[in-house]
Amino acid sequence: MDCVADVGTRLSAPRTAAVVGAGWAGCAAAAELGAGGVSVTLLEASDVLGGRARRLPLELAGDRHVLDNGQHLLLGAYTETAALFEQLNVAIDTVVERRPFELRYPDGFRLQAARLPAPLHLAAALITGRGLDFSDRAAMIALLSALRKSRWNIGSDRSTTEWLLERGQTPQVVRRVWRPLALAALNTPLDRASAQIFASVLRDSLGAKGSASEMWVPRADLSALLPDAVERYVVARGGAVRRDARVDRIDGPNNRGDRFRVHFRNDPERAIEVDAVVYAAAPTHLEHIVGRSEALDATYEVLARFEHEPIYTVYLKYAPSVRVARGFTALLHDPAKRRYAQWVFDRGALDPANQGVLAAVISSSGPHEAESLEDVCQAVAQQLTADLNLPAPVDTRAIADRRATLAAVPHLQRPPNRTPWPGFAIAGDWTASDYPSTLETAVRSGRTAARALL
Ligand SMILES: Cc1cc2nc3c(=O)[nH]c(=O)nc-3n(C[C@H](O)[C@H](O)[C@H](O)COP(=O)(O)OP(=O)(O)OC[C@H]3O[C@@H](n4cnc5c(N)ncnc54)[C@H](O)[C@@H]3O)c2cc1C
């Protein structure tokens, strides 16, 4: 992956720092700075921590449910996220349910990794899988072995569709295995998605040790999962977390001695001064907040080329007895037939307070975007009725995040966390990584940005 030159330096570690934005990147940065003995202030524009992975209270059929802005799934390959949980003293099994890799459809198709060391866990999945014939299994084995041999490097980057065709993947394997996995991970239509980024995800999940391919299903809402624990951690180390604190402008040390001055919208009196800043809010606002700066020109150029992709989460409420076998399942995705959802999760499986609530996920752009949210809900309800034999839901709600992630296109260039401006680092799922925009990318970026300042 290309990235712009990494040339920033700082002479001494900061005593105070501000982190702008309490998404998972900002939270990770704040925890790392706190651990490094820095007095950190985490500043969040909204009244809830977590950004694009946060708690969302919703009323469905007159009942109040605590859900999320979007259904999320974590992977065993999220090593920095796991390390952060450990740092926060959060036992992973208390916040997520860990399951061996599993791809199962309501019609009986199934690929399920065994609890065995790699690569036996995958071999077992291929041997015991249902719905694949000999040529499908042979194609998958050939692809994974070729990737391993090339050290997960596909050569010149190209679209995932093109690459899978070149690699002789059968229509069944593409439709049932690679497409749902690539859409879930890259959130980009396969015709436009980077095969190299997909290969990196496969390297660290299916290609690594058995536990790396685990699927981690959140037990709690997404703010409770990590950001709330970060708040406790930061405050316990003398730092502070400020909600409803929208940063409007940051003046650099060149303007005022050797410190940064952070200004707030609607609160000009309460500007704060700090030795260092991690900017972990949206890339689109960086230039407005920091202003024109020669040091950041190269960063702005990279950001101007970003494209985004949407994710819709459709919540459907049924009678409490309605369940999805094993907690979640893949769905056959066929947008031309208005079969928009790719996965459905049973929110009551791990939290009895949400019994009867299902969350269906529609990753990346598609024809559903031309429909009203009500029509999308209706299409998903029909899809679930047909596939899972469910009655009509008693209530539905679609949440569309139209800029959910960066489009993971070939040759995607992202700026490094360290900037040429001493004392100023950037973090977020839009910064340098060989991964797509995910929670793990956000967490890694936050920790790297903080370490660059320390
Ligand atoms: C619907 C949906 C489903 C997803 N599913 C998955 C999944 O299953 N698995 C996975 O790994 N990833 C998933 N992702 C991606 C993942 O959520 C993101 O990659 C991650 O949350 C990005 O975190 P971040 O900290 O980089 O950015 P953000 O979460 O966007 O954080 C930025 C924060 O900055 C705050 N902010 C903005 N402006 C200001 C300002 N001026 N002053 C102060 N604060 C400000 C914002 O309010 C926000 O809290 C999903 C994303 C969405 C939207």
PDBQT file of the ligand as one rigid body, heavy atoms in Angstrom, charges set to zero:
ROOT
HETATM    1  C1  LIG A 501     -23.011   0.876  10.083  1.00  0.00    +0.000 C 
HETATM    2  C2  LIG A 501     -21.583   0.484  10.227  1.00  0.00    +0.000 A 
HETATM    3  C3  LIG A 501     -21.231  -0.851  10.366  1.00  0.00    +0.000 A 
HETATM    4  C4  LIG A 501     -19.885  -1.215  10.498  1.00  0.00    +0.000 A 
HETATM    5  N1  LIG A 501     -19.564  -2.531  10.706  1.00  0.00    +0.000 NA
HETATM    6  C5  LIG A 501     -18.290  -2.860  11.041  1.00  0.00    +0.000 A 
HETATM    7  C6  LIG A 501     -17.979  -4.184  11.457  1.00  0.00    +0.000 A 
HETATM    8  O1  LIG A 501     -18.830  -5.074  11.504  1.00  0.00    +0.000 OA
HETATM    9  N2  LIG A 501     -16.690  -4.444  11.825  1.00  0.00    +0.000 N 
HETATM   10  C7  LIG A 501     -15.714  -3.481  11.808  1.00  0.00    +0.000 A 
HETATM   11  O2  LIG A 501     -14.586  -3.775  12.191  1.00  0.00    +0.000 OA
HETATM   12  N3  LIG A 501     -15.995  -2.211  11.418  1.00  0.00    +0.000 NA
HETATM   13  C8  LIG A 501     -17.250  -1.887  11.033  1.00  0.00    +0.000 A 
HETATM   14  N4  LIG A 501     -17.552  -0.593  10.680  1.00  0.00    +0.000 N 
HETATM   15  C9  LIG A 501     -16.461   0.395  10.597  1.00  0.00    +0.000 C 
HETATM   16  C10 LIG A 501     -16.113   0.968  11.975  1.00  0.00    +0.000 C 
HETATM   17  O3  LIG A 501     -17.261   1.340  12.683  1.00  0.00    +0.000 OA
HETATM   18  C11 LIG A 501     -15.250   2.200  11.762  1.00  0.00    +0.000 C 
HETATM   19  O4  LIG A 501     -14.119   1.831  11.000  1.00  0.00    +0.000 OA
HETATM   20  C12 LIG A 501     -14.771   2.814  13.083  1.00  0.00    +0.000 C 
HETATM   21  O5  LIG A 501     -15.810   2.956  13.997  1.00  0.00    +0.000 OA
HETATM   22  C13 LIG A 501     -14.145   4.180  12.776  1.00  0.00    +0.000 C 
HETATM   23  O6  LIG A 501     -13.682   4.759  13.980  1.00  0.00    +0.000 OA
HETATM   24  P1  LIG A 501     -12.921   6.152  13.976  1.00  0.00    +0.000 P 
HETATM   25  O7  LIG A 501     -12.585   6.442  15.374  1.00  0.00    +0.000 OA
HETATM   26  O8  LIG A 501     -11.846   6.098  12.961  1.00  0.00    +0.000 OA
HETATM   27  O9  LIG A 501     -13.959   7.226  13.407  1.00  0.00    +0.000 OA
HETATM   28  P2  LIG A 501     -15.355   7.725  13.998  1.00  0.00    +0.000 P 
HETATM   29  O10 LIG A 501     -16.040   6.591  14.661  1.00  0.00    +0.000 OA
HETATM   30  O11 LIG A 501     -16.063   8.385  12.877  1.00  0.00    +0.000 OA
HETATM   31  O12 LIG A 501     -14.960   8.773  15.128  1.00  0.00    +0.000 OA
HETATM   32  C14 LIG A 501     -14.833  10.146  14.923  1.00  0.00    +0.000 C 
HETATM   33  C15 LIG A 501     -15.401  10.849  16.140  1.00  0.00    +0.000 C 
HETATM   34  O13 LIG A 501     -15.099  12.238  16.054  1.00  0.00    +0.000 OA
HETATM   35  C16 LIG A 501     -16.215  12.968  16.503  1.00  0.00    +0.000 C 
HETATM   36  N5  LIG A 501     -16.086  14.326  15.941  1.00  0.00    +0.000 N 
HETATM   37  C17 LIG A 501     -16.296  14.719  14.656  1.00  0.00    +0.000 A 
HETATM   38  N6  LIG A 501     -16.040  16.029  14.519  1.00  0.00    +0.000 NA
HETATM   39  C18 LIG A 501     -15.632  16.471  15.734  1.00  0.00    +0.000 A 
HETATM   40  C19 LIG A 501     -15.216  17.746  16.232  1.00  0.00    +0.000 A 
HETATM   41  N7  LIG A 501     -15.156  18.805  15.434  1.00  0.00    +0.000 N 
HETATM   42  N8  LIG A 501     -14.877  17.850  17.546  1.00  0.00    +0.000 NA
HETATM   43  C20 LIG A 501     -14.939  16.766  18.382  1.00  0.00    +0.000 A 
HETATM   44  N9  LIG A 501     -15.333  15.548  17.954  1.00  0.00    +0.000 NA
HETATM   45  C21 LIG A 501     -15.666  15.391  16.645  1.00  0.00    +0.000 A 
HETATM   46  C22 LIG A 501     -17.390  12.178  15.968  1.00  0.00    +0.000 C 
HETATM   47  O14 LIG A 501     -18.592  12.509  16.647  1.00  0.00    +0.000 OA
HETATM   48  C23 LIG A 501     -16.920  10.754  16.233  1.00  0.00    +0.000 C 
HETATM   49  O15 LIG A 501     -17.269  10.317  17.520  1.00  0.00    +0.000 OA
HETATM   50  C24 LIG A 501     -18.881  -0.206  10.479  1.00  0.00    +0.000 A 
HETATM   51  C25 LIG A 501     -19.233   1.136  10.316  1.00  0.00    +0.000 A 
HETATM   52  C26 LIG A 501     -20.556   1.487  10.199  1.00  0.00    +0.000 A 
HETATM   53  C27 LIG A 501     -20.916   2.942  10.057  1.00  0.00    +0.000 C 
ENDROOT
TORSDOF 0
